Amino acid sequence: MNIYTTDKIRNVVLLGHGGSGKTSLTEAMAYLAGITSRMGKVTDGNTVSDYGKEEQKRQISINTSVVPIEWNGVKINILDTPGYFDFVGEVEEAVKAAGAAIIVINGKSGIEVGTEKAWELCEKYKLPRFVYVTNMDVDNASYRQIVEDLKEKYGKKIAPFNLPIRENEHFVGYVNVVSETGNRWQGKEVVPCEIPDYNRPNLEICRETLMEAVAETSEAFMERYFGGETFSESEIRAALRTNVIDGSIVPVSMGSNTLCQGVYTLLDDIVKYVPSPEDRICAGISLKTNGIFQADYDFSKAKSAYIYKTISDPFIGKYSLIKVCSGVLKTDDTMYNSDSDVETKIGKLYVMQGNKPIEVSELHAGDLGALAKLTSAKTGDTLSTKANPVAYAKTEYSKPYTAKRYKAVNKADIDKISQSLQKLTDEDKTLRVVNDSENRQTLLYGMGEQHLEVIASRLENEYKVKIELSKPKVAYRETIRKKSDVEYKYKKQSGGHGQYGHVKMRFEPSGDLEAPYVFEQEVVGGAVPKNYFPAVEKGIAEAVQKGPLAAYPVVGVKAVLYDGSYHPVDSSEMAFKMAASQAFKKGFMEAGPVLLEPISSLKVTVPDSYTGDVMGDLNKRRGRVLGMTPVAGGKQIIEADVPTSNLYGYCTDLRSMTGGRGVYEYEFARYEQAPSDVQEKEIAARAAKVAEGSEE
């Protein structure tokens, strides 16, 4: 691949709902650019960007892949992202690396929730964007309806650049709104044609929108516009480029990916209107001066790059995908990683074409590339020079809230599973492994159930280890509500020294649910010698780890040793520890034992129209709605306290209730007494497990 300077580079991310045609659009672009000799299909599993086995099996994109193509002397780095919400981390990484977006809409389905989310991401990162409508060769695809819906939703900035020409219900060509010319396809060629009469009213409306946008770029243009003058095509294109870059115009074009129609025009428009990195700003912190380092993709400044993604594949190895933020990176440059404080020689430079690394000699500012086997480098790290160390802001990832417990199917694989998951978490920043030692379980946190299923499947197919996913154990607690007064005598005689420990104890609530127990002694007259007090406390400390009610940890108990007796020969620390432990079990069960359940503070953000459904569902989950706050975009934040045990599966339920528009977050708030029916059910379930010997 040729070397391209900053002004000849375009970084474009494809966004949109799952199944809208992003991967097939990438395939059509790669085919037209001559990367492939024939177009692959998602259904055949032979596309350039969906190279993973899981992607081919499920026929969806799971990872973001980069496909650089050369078009009219310009290098276009296409970032093909997944449309399914479970893989949003991949999208967030791609958006961070991109300079513009193409929001892909399926002509049959129209605006979907994935379209709205793509638009919100572009707004968040201030990305210039195009809208591209696919499947125009399908009978019931309505371009006019989609344009109307877009205008209603996003206002005047929506500007169609092309209009479809249909004959006998077939998609045969398009009208170019900018040049006011008709074009039709003949085989692979595009030939000029007359603009059909039925297109003319629509063309005038679209043309008027464009002229207004052009007029608004300068006062001189505004005067000419009101004076009734027309603009030349070159003036229109120059003004439109300015409008597209600042986001005040969003062009809409259309085509058919499978027939490769309209894609040629889209590639031309990317070159003409999409900003090169030199039109974008980029700043980091200079670690030398603690001031702002204004990189701005300037090739003349000190070298620096940001690792926006890591590929850790057992078949192709580890690659750190980078975006060069300043300077020109060359083979064998020595770079300094400020995050891990390591200076390393980067060796060869590559550009990734799907999963195929292509070696290049240098990468200019603004370009996307890859480095192989980079020592101690991870996603989010900054590479710079030791003389000018820099740190760039890290990507903001969505937080995972869907948890499942995992176990190794084969105990011998435990270490291998741990190493494999480490590689997967290096690659996927929305995957978390949590060791919940308190409940003796290891948890996998992901963006949804499909995300976790894909991880389990990848472990089995790529890393050759199997895990079993199941519902996590809920961290219940046990405590008491009343007082009790008990005594326990531990006495054993077995030839020689016996065992003797005798305690009288009171138990009551301590009022502090943070601490397991409070131990006090009120022994008078040496009924129990002082040297046995630690043994009594140790007996309590061991007993609270597994409560007598349902073998859950105990909290909030005050234990007072007030009397007892001892034997000068047979008493020992072990005897008093056993006596205290048994006294605790007896005293606990006599003091009104209750089960406490964890309560989470939940925040759900949903469009206004779904608030009733969501609140009704929260009531079914024994949730208490605390309030609602309206936020921008016609949405509400519903705050509620919900038992943690009832949040299992909430991600899937919320998506189905709100068509994927609802998002939620939660955190542990406190413990509360569980209702009697929950307590009885849980005690019975635990008793059965203890009987089986499978408490874990």
N, C-alpha and C positions, 0 to 999 in steps of 0.2 A: 504493500500500500504506500502511496506517495506521502510526502511530508506536507502538512498544510499549516499555513500561518494563521494567526488568530482571526483575521478578518474573513478567512475562507472556511470557518467552522460554524456549524449549527448543531446545537444540542437540543433534541426534541423528544419529549416524553409522550407516549400514547396512553391516555387515560380513558376510563369509561366503564360501564356496567359489564359484568361477566357475560361473555357470549356476544358482545356487540361487534366484534370483528377486528380487534387490535392485532392479534397474531397473524390473521390472514392479510391484513393491510401491510404489516411488516414483510410478509412473504412476497406480496405483489411488488413492494418497493425494491426488495432484494433482487427479484427476478428482472425488473426493468433496468436496474443498475448493473446487471450482468454478473452478480455474485453467484446466482444459481442458473442452471440451464433449463430447469423446469420448475414450475411452482409446486411446492409441497402443500399438503392439506392437514389441518388439525386432526381430522378423522383418521388419516393414514399414519399419523405420528411421525411425519418426516419434514416438519418445518424447521427453519434455521433457529428460531428463538425458543421453541418448546423442545429442548433437547433432553430434559430429565426424564427418567423412566416413569416417575410418578405422574408427570405432566402428560406423557404419551398414553399412559394407562387410563387416566381420568379425563383426558381431552380438555384440560383447562391449563392456563398458565398458573404456576405456583411461585416461580422466581422471576425477578426482573432480569431480562437479558439485553445486552447491548449489541446492536448490529450496525456497524459503521458502513455507509455506502458513499460512493463518489458520484456526484451529479453536477454536470456543467461546471467542472473545475472547483466544486465546493464539496467539503466532506460533511455529510449529515450523520451524526451519531443518533441512531434511533434507540430509545429505551422502551422496550415492550414490557408493560407491567401487568400483573394479575388484576382481574376485575372483581374477584371474590373477596369479601370483607375480611375473611380470616387471614389474608396475606397482605394486610394493609402496610405492614412494616416495609415490605419490598417497594411499595408505591412511594412511601415517605422517603426512602433512600434515593429513588429515581428522581423524584421532584427536586430534591436537594441538589442533584447533579445537573439538572436540565436548565436550559435558558428559555424554553417556551414549551407549550403543551398543545397536543392535538386531542380534543375530546371527541371520541368516536361514539356515534349514536347509530343503533340499528334502525334502518329505515322502516322495518315492520313494527318494531316495539315502541319507537318514539323515545321521549325523555323518561328515563328510569331513575331509580334512587342512586345508582352508580354514577349517572350523569351529574346529578346534584352534588354528590360528594366530590366528584372531580372538579367541578366549578369552585366549590368551597376551598379545596386545596390550592387551586390557582390563585384565588383571592388571598389566601393566607401567605403564600410565597411571592405574591405580586408577579405572577407569570403571564406574559403575553400568551394568547391562545387562539387556536383555530377550532372550528367545529367541522367534523367531517361525517357525512351521513352515508352509511354503507347499505348494501343490499338493494341498490336502486333498480336492479334487474328483476326484482320480485314484484309481482302484480300489485299487491296491496301496500307497497311502500309509498308513503305520502310525504314528499319533501316539503310541499307547501304547508301542510299541517305542522310539521316539526318546526319550520321557520316561524310560524305564527305562535306556537307554544313557547319557543325560545324568546321571542320578542315580548310576550306577555310576562314571562318570568324574569327576564334580565334587561328589558328595556331597549332603548334605541340603539345601543352599541352593537346589536346583532345586524350584520350586513351580509346578505347572500352575494357571493362572488360569481356563482354559476346558477343557472336554472336548467332543469332537465327538459330534453326534447323526447317526447314519446310518440310512437306511431304504432297503431294496432296493438296498444297496450304493451309495447316493447320499448325498452330504454335504448334509444339509438344515438343520442348526442346531447350536447349542452349548449346553452347560450352564455357567452362570457360577458358579464355585466359591465366590467371595466372597459373592454374594447368595443362593446356592443356588436359582437360578431357571433354567428352561428357556427357550430362545428359538429360533425358527425363521424362515427367510427366506420371505417371500411377495413375489416381485418384488424391489423395492428396499427394502421395509419389513421390519422385524424385529418379529415378534409373539410374545407369551408362549405357552408350551406346557408340558405336563406333562413332568417328567423321566422318561425311559424307565427301566424297572426294571433293564436291563442296565448303566446308568450309575451306579446307586446305590452298589454296593460301591466302585467306583473313586472316586466323589465323596467318600465317607466317608474314604478314605485321604488324598486330596488336602486335604480340609478339616482333617483332623487335623494334617497338616504345617503348614498355615497357622496353626492355633491355637497350635501349639508356638512358631512364630516370633513370633507376637504376644505370647505370654506372656513371652518372653525379653526384651521391650523394657523392662520395668520390674518391680520387685519386687512392686508392688501387683497388676499383671496376673498375675504368677506365682502369687500367693496365691489370686487368684480362679480361676485355671485349675485349680489343685489342689483347690480347694473345689467344683469341678464346675459353676462358673458359666459362662454363655455371654457372649460379647462382642457389643456392638451392631455393626451394619454400619459406622457412622461410626468407632467405635473401631478396628475391624479395618483400615479403609482408612488411618486416620492412622498406625497402627503399621506397616502394610505400607510406606507411603511412607518412613518412617524406615529400615526394613530394606532397601528397594530402594536408597535413597541411599547407605547405608554398605556396600552390596554383600553383606550377609548373606543376602539372598534374591534369586534370579534368577527372575522370573516367566516362565512359558512360555504363549504363546497360539498360535492357529493360524487359518488361513483359506485362501481361494483368491484370488490376485491377479487372475486373468483374469475371475473372476465377481464380483470386488469384495466378497467375503464375508469377514467377520472383520476387515476393514481399519478399519471404522468403530469397532469395539470397541478395536482397537489404538490408534487416534488418541485415543480417550477415555482409555485407560490411560496414554498418554504425558503427557497434560495432568495426570492425577491423580497419577502416581507418579514421573515423571522429574524430577530436580532442575532448578530454574531456575539461572542463573549465580550468583545470590546465595547459593545453597547450596554453591557450590564455592569453593576458595581459589585465589589467583593472586598470585604475587609476582615482583618483578624487583629489579634493583639500581638504587638512586638514584645517578646519576653525580655528583651534587653532594656528597653526604655519604659515598658508598661504603657506605652501610648498606642494609638491606632496605627496598624500597618495597612495602608490603602493599596491592596494588591491590584484590584480592578483588571485582572487578566492582562497585565502589562508585561510584554516579553522582555523589556529592558530592566525590570526590577529583579531583586534577589529571588532565586528559585524557591518555590513553595508549592505543595500539593496537599490535597485532602483525601483521605481514604473513605470513600462513601459507601463501599460495600466489600464484603469478603466472600469469595467462593471457596468452600472447603469440600472438595469432591474426592471420594476415594479413587475415582478413575482418572481425573485430570490433575489432581493435586490442589495445592492452596494458591490462590491468586488474590492479591489486594487490588481492587479496582480503584483507580485514582482520578481525580480531576485536577489538572494543573492550574493553580491559581495565579502564578506569576512566574516569569523567567521561561527558560527552555530547558527541559529535562533531556539529558543525553545518556547513552549507554555508559555504564560504569561510573556514573556520578556518585559521590558520597553524600548521603543525606542524613540529617539528624532528626530523630523522632523525639519531640519534646515531651510526649506523654509517658514514654517508657525510659527516657533519658539514655537512648542508645544511638550511636552513630554507626551507620552501616552502608556498605557499597551495594547499590541497587542492582548491579548486573545488567541483564538484558531488559529492554523495554518491549512491551507487547500492546497490541490492541486486540480486544476480544471480539470475535464474530460468532455470537452464540457461545458455544463451548470451545471454539477453535481459536487458539492464540496465534496471532500473526506478528512476527518480529518487526520492529521499526527502529530506526537509529535515533530518532529524537521526537519529543512531544512538545508542541508550543503551548503557551498559556491559553487556557480555555478548552484544551482538548481532553478527551477521556482516554485513559489507557489502563494497563495492568502491569503489576510487578509480581514475579513468582517468588515463592518461599522467602518472603521478607521477614527477617528475624523480629520476634516480639512485637509485630504490628497487628493492630486490630481495627475494626470499623470505628471511625470517628477520630482516629489519630491524625495528626498533622505532620507532614514531612517538610523540613526546611533545611537551611544550612546552619552550621554551628556558629558561623559569624553573625547570621541574622535569624535567630530562632523566632518562630511564629506559632501561634495557636489559633485555629479557626473554631467557630462555634459548632458544636456537635449537632447532629440531626435529632429533632424531637420525635420520639417514637410514641405510638399509642401504647397504653399500659395494658398488659394482659390480665384478665379477671376470670377466665374460665380455667378451672383446675381439675385435674384428675390424678388419682393415685396410680403409681406404676410399680410393678414388681417384675423381677427377672423371671422368665419362664424356666430358665436353666440357671441354678445358683452359681455355676462356674463362670457365667458370663457377666457377673456383677461389675467387675473392674472394667471389662471391655465396654459395657453399656455406659458406664460413667465417662470413659474417654470419648466414646462416640457422641454422647450428648454434649460434651464440652465443645467438640467440633461444630455440632449443629447450633449451639448457642453463640459461638463465634460468628457464624454465618447469619443467624436469624436473631435479631435483637428483640423480637417480641416473644421469644421463647425463654421461659425461666424454669430452672430446676431448684426446688426448695426442699431442704432436708428438715422435715418436721420431727425432730427427735423426741419432743414431748409426747406426740401421739404415735411414735415409732412408725412413721410412714414417709415416703419420698413422693413429692408432688411435682407434676408438670403443669406449668401455667402457659396458656396460649390464648390466641384471639378468638377461638371458637372450637367447637368439637371437631370440625373437619380439619382444622389446623393440627390438632393433637393426633388425629387418625393418620394424617400424612406423615407426621414425625415417626409414629410407631411403624408405619409401612416402610419408611426410608431406612430405619434402623434394621429392619428385617432384610430388605433387598440389597441395600448398599453396604451395610456394616455387618451383616450376617449374625445379628443378635435379635432375640425376640423379647418383647415386653408385653405385659398384660395391663390394660388400663381399666380402672374401676372407680366407683364413687369414693371420694375421700372420706375418711373418718372425721366426724365433727368433734371439736375439742370441748366436750361437756365438762362440767366441774361438779363436785359434790360439796354440800355444806350443811349446817344445822340451823334450825330456827328456834329451838328451845334449850333448856338446861338439863343436865343429867348429873347424877352423883353415883359413881360405881367403885367397886373394889375388885381387885383380881389378885389371886395368890398363885404364883407359878412354883410348883413343888415337884421335884423328881428325886427318887431314891434309887441308886443303882450300884450297890456295893462300893465302899470307900466314900469319897465326897459325893454329896447329893447336890441338888440345885434348889435354891430358895430365894424367891423375891416376892414381896407383898406390897401392893400400892393401893392407896385410896385417892381417887381423883374426881375433880369436877370438870365438866365440859360445858361450854356456852359459846354463843356467837361472839367473835372478836370485833365485828364491825368493819374489818378490813379485808375485802375480797381480793386484794392484790397479793397478800402474803398467805402461804398455806396454813401456818399456825403461829400462835403466840404461846410460849411456855413460861409458866411461873411456878414457884414453889412456896408453900407456907408451912413447911414442916417445923414443928417445935419439939424440943426435948430430944432431938437426935433419933426419932423413930425410924427415919431412913437416913443413914450417914450421908454427908455431903458428897463424898467421893462417888456415890451412885447416882447423883442428880444428872450428870452428863449421859449416863447410860439410859435413864428414863427418857430424857429428851431425844436421844438417838432412836429409841423405840417408837416415839411419836413421829419423828422425822421420816422413818421408814414406812410407818403405817399410812401416812397421808399421801404417799405416792400412788397407792391404789386403794381407793375408798371402799368401805364395806358395802355400799349401796349397789354400785354397778361397776366397780373397779376403775373409776375415773379419778384423776387427782383431786385432792380435798383442798378447799380454801376457806379462810375466814373462821377458823376454830381456835378458841382459847382453851388451853389445857392447864389445869392447876393441880399440882401434887400437894396434898395437904396432910397426908398421914400414911402409915404403912408399918411394916416391921421387917426385921432382918434376922439372919442367923449368923452367929460369929464365924462359923466354919463353912456352911453350905452356900451362903449368899455370894453372888458374883455379879459382875457387870452384865454378863449375858443373861442371867436370870432376871435382873431388873428390867433389862431391855425387852425381854419377852413378856414380862408382866405388864409393862406400860403399853406395849403393842396390843395385847389382848384386851386390856382395859379400854384402850381407845376404840377398838372395834365394838365393844359392848356399849360403851358410853355414847358413841356416835349414833348407833341405831336406836338408842333410847331418847335422843335429844331432837326428835322431829327432823330426820334427815330429808333433804330435798336435792333434786337435780337442778343444776344451773345450766342454761343454754347461752351460747354466745350470740350477741345481737350486733348486727352490722348497720352502720349508717350508710344508706343508699341514696345516690343522686342519679335520677334518670332525666335525660334531656330528650324531649320528644316534640314534634310539631303539635300545635294546639288541638288539631282534630283527633289526636289519639289519646288525649289525657284521660278521658272517661274509661277507655279500655284498660289503660295501664293502671289506673287507680283501683279499678275493679279487681284486676289480677293481683295487685299488692294485698288487697284485703283477703283474698283467698290464701295468700301465703302468710297470713297472720301478721301482716305488716301494719304499722301505724303511720299514716301519712301526716307529716308535720307541717307541710306548707308547700306553696307553689310560687315560683318567681318567673315572671315573663322575661325572656331574653330576645335579642335581635333575631330577625329572620322568622318571626311568627312561631317561636318555640317557647316551651315552658320547661323549667327545671323543677321536677317533683322530688322533694326530700322526704325520706321515710326511714323508720327503724324497722328492720326485718330480721327475724331469726336466721342466722347464717345457714342453718341446715336447709332452709327453704329457698336458698339462692342457687342451689345446684340446678343446672340446666336453664338458668334464667336468660343467658345470652341467646339461645335458640328461640325461646318463647317470646322474648322481646322483639327479635327480628321478625318473627312471623306475625306478631300483633301489629307492628308498625311498618311492615313492608321493608324492613332494613333501615328505617330512618331513625330509630331510637338508639341512643348510646347510654351507657351507664358506667358508674364507678362506685366502689364501696370500700369501706375500711372498718376494722373491728372497733366497736364502741364500748361495750361493757358486757357483763353477765347479768342475766335476770332469771328468776325462778321459772322453770319449765312448767307448762300446764300438766295436770295430773295424767291426762291420757298420753301425752308425749313421754312423761316420766315412766309410766307403767310399760309402755311399748319398748322403751330403750332398756329398761332393767331386764325385761324378758329376753330381749335380743342379746344382751351382754351375757346373761346367765347361760343361754344356749351356747354361746361361743366359748365361755369359760369351761363349760362341761365338755365341749369338743376338744378343748386345749388349743383353740385357735383364736386367742384374744386379739391377735394382730390383724 
